[in-house]
Amino acid sequence: MLPLNRVLIIRFSSLGDIILLTPLFREIHRHFPGVLIDFLTSTTFESVCANNPHINQIIALDRKEGISALNHFISQYPKDHYDLVIDAHRSLRSRLLLMKWLGIFCGFSQKTVLMNKRSFKRNILLQTGINLMKNSVNQREAYLNLIKPLTGTIELASSTELFPDRNEKERAAAIVTEHQLQGKKVVALGPGASFQGKCWPRESFLELCDSLQDNGYEVILLGSKDESEPSWIVENSRKKPLNLAGKLSFKETAAMLEHCHLVVSNDSAVVHFAEAMKVPALAIFGPTVKEFGYAPFLDQSRTMEIDLKCRPCSRNGKGRCTNSIQRQCLSEIQVDTVLKAALQILAG
């Protein structure tokens, strides 16, 4: 292959996946000095990777504009602009772009690399319970595999990273000062998720919140403005935790996590935010399983789950629970078990 001068990486969503994609930027930059890496994503998530020193340019498309957004990109960048195009999404939108832009119907060519979505094995596991994914790599490594034909046997580091700027760090520091959190051990809870089916009962998060506070820890709540769980927990807790859900930008959330010692969260982007900032996470898995590639990876992090024959039943928490005990996979994860694991990590 010719020396790489310009590379385009495509990933339009989702939040967690884009965080898990960050090792790919770094490792390309590290092994191909001088390469310029452009990142094509959606306007919703363009700020996640802002300030990343390994990215030359973030190109954001408004997905609401549909085909016109793709056409605008094509008009700005001739087909020979990049030496390599990495489709790390392999969605209908990204495949359509490659077809219209590069004239590649199936996406395969000498200058394109496509993500292996492992859909067949995942669907077999979901529909039959037969697990062909026991030896599958995690999602971070799946992204890095896209450049293995170029790097060969060179070891690639799969740790994630985010880069809050000075203003975002100052915002987080101001919150810490305002709420007198300096020098205290802070635990962040992520009680919501993109789909309700992945959520540990809010009553369990409430009990955990109160117990952590009883043990002398400060608690903050993280999440999006659309999640109802954080405000409900505040309303019903004995000692009101600090609710920052929906009040921080993506990278302000990352900056805030620099002041935390642990995150307890559903299987959601909050877990990936935490680990990108080197904060251990307790990730609560219900309808999803770690074989899908999204389990936490730091040495101190842990996955909280129970073994049920009906797991996994969903790729992302969508869909109806068919168990006679509704959401047993989540409701039977005991607060005492999660609290004990949390205190062990915090003590370490």
Secondary structure as the mmCIF struct_conf table of DSSP 4:
data_model
#
loop_
_struct_conf.conf_type_id
_struct_conf.id
_struct_conf.beg_label_comp_id
_struct_conf.beg_label_asym_id
_struct_conf.beg_label_seq_id
_struct_conf.end_label_comp_id
_struct_conf.end_label_asym_id
_struct_conf.end_label_seq_id
HELX_LH_PP_P HELX_LH_PP_P1 LEU A 2 LEU A 4
BEND BEND1 ASN A 5 ASN A 5
STRN STRN1 ARG A 6 ILE A 10
HELX_RH_AL_P HELX_RH_AL_P1 LEU A 15 HIS A 31
BEND BEND2 PHE A 32 PHE A 32
TURN_TY1_P TURN_TY1_P1 PRO A 33 GLY A 34
STRN STRN2 LEU A 36 SER A 42
HELX_RH_3T_P HELX_RH_3T_P1 THR A 43 PHE A 45
TURN_TY1_P TURN_TY1_P2 GLU A 46 ASN A 51
TURN_TY1_P TURN_TY1_P3 PRO A 53 HIS A 54
BEND BEND3 ASN A 56 ASN A 56
STRN STRN3 GLN A 57 LEU A 61
HELX_RH_3T_P HELX_RH_3T_P2 ARG A 63 GLU A 65
TURN_TY1_P TURN_TY1_P4 GLY A 66 GLY A 66
HELX_RH_AL_P HELX_RH_AL_P2 ILE A 67 GLN A 76
BEND BEND4 TYR A 77 TYR A 77
TURN_TY1_P TURN_TY1_P5 LYS A 79 ASP A 80
BEND BEND5 HIS A 81 HIS A 81
BEND BEND6 ASP A 83 ASP A 83
STRN STRN4 LEU A 84 ASP A 87
BEND BEND7 ALA A 88 HIS A 89
HELX_RH_AL_P HELX_RH_AL_P3 LEU A 92 LEU A 102
BEND BEND8 PHE A 105 GLY A 107
STRN STRN5 SER A 109 SER A 109
TURN_TY1_P TURN_TY1_P6 GLN A 110 LYS A 111
STRN STRN6 THR A 112 LEU A 114
HELX_RH_AL_P HELX_RH_AL_P4 SER A 119 THR A 128
TURN_TY1_P TURN_TY1_P7 LYS A 134 ASN A 135
HELX_LH_PP_P HELX_LH_PP_P2 SER A 136 ASN A 138
HELX_RH_AL_P HELX_RH_AL_P5 GLN A 139 LEU A 144
HELX_RH_3T_P HELX_RH_3T_P3 ASN A 145 ILE A 147
HELX_RH_AL_P HELX_RH_AL_P6 LYS A 148 THR A 151
TURN_TY1_P TURN_TY1_P8 GLY A 152 THR A 153
HELX_RH_AL_P HELX_RH_AL_P7 ARG A 166 GLU A 178
TURN_TY1_P TURN_TY1_P9 HIS A 179 GLN A 180
TURN_TY1_P TURN_TY1_P10 GLN A 182 GLY A 183
BEND BEND9 LYS A 184 LYS A 184
STRN STRN7 VAL A 186 GLY A 190
BEND BEND10 SER A 194 PHE A 195
HELX_RH_3T_P HELX_RH_3T_P4 GLN A 196 LYS A 198
HELX_LH_PP_P HELX_LH_PP_P3 CYS A 199 PRO A 201
HELX_RH_AL_P HELX_RH_AL_P8 ARG A 202 ASP A 214
TURN_TY1_P TURN_TY1_P11 ASN A 215 GLY A 216
STRN STRN8 GLU A 218 LEU A 221
TURN_TY1_P TURN_TY1_P12 LYS A 225 ASP A 226
BEND BEND11 SER A 228 SER A 228
HELX_RH_AL_P HELX_RH_AL_P9 GLU A 229 ASN A 236
BEND BEND12 ARG A 238 LYS A 239
STRN STRN9 LEU A 242 ASN A 243
TURN_TY1_P TURN_TY1_P13 ALA A 245 LYS A 247
BEND BEND13 LEU A 248 LEU A 248
HELX_RH_AL_P HELX_RH_AL_P10 PHE A 250 LEU A 257
TURN_TY1_P TURN_TY1_P14 GLU A 258 HIS A 259
BEND BEND14 HIS A 261 HIS A 261
STRN STRN10 LEU A 262 ASN A 266
BEND BEND15 ASP A 267 SER A 268
HELX_RH_AL_P HELX_RH_AL_P11 ALA A 269 ALA A 276
TURN_TY1_P TURN_TY1_P15 MET A 277 LYS A 278
STRN STRN11 ALA A 281 ILE A 284
BEND BEND16 GLY A 286 THR A 288
HELX_RH_3T_P HELX_RH_3T_P5 LYS A 290 PHE A 292
TURN_TY1_P TURN_TY1_P16 GLY A 293 TYR A 294
BEND BEND17 ALA A 295 ALA A 295
BEND BEND18 LEU A 298 LEU A 298
TURN_TY1_P TURN_TY1_P17 ASP A 299 GLN A 300
STRN STRN12 ARG A 302 MET A 304
TURN_TY1_P TURN_TY1_P18 LYS A 309 CYS A 310
BEND BEND19 ARG A 315 GLY A 317
BEND BEND20 GLY A 319 GLY A 319
BEND BEND21 ASN A 323 ILE A 325
TURN_TY1_P TURN_TY1_P19 GLN A 326 ARG A 327
HELX_RH_AL_P HELX_RH_AL_P12 GLN A 328 SER A 331
TURN_TY1_P TURN_TY1_P20 GLU A 332 GLU A 332
BEND BEND22 ILE A 333 ILE A 333
HELX_RH_AL_P HELX_RH_AL_P13 VAL A 335 ALA A 347
#
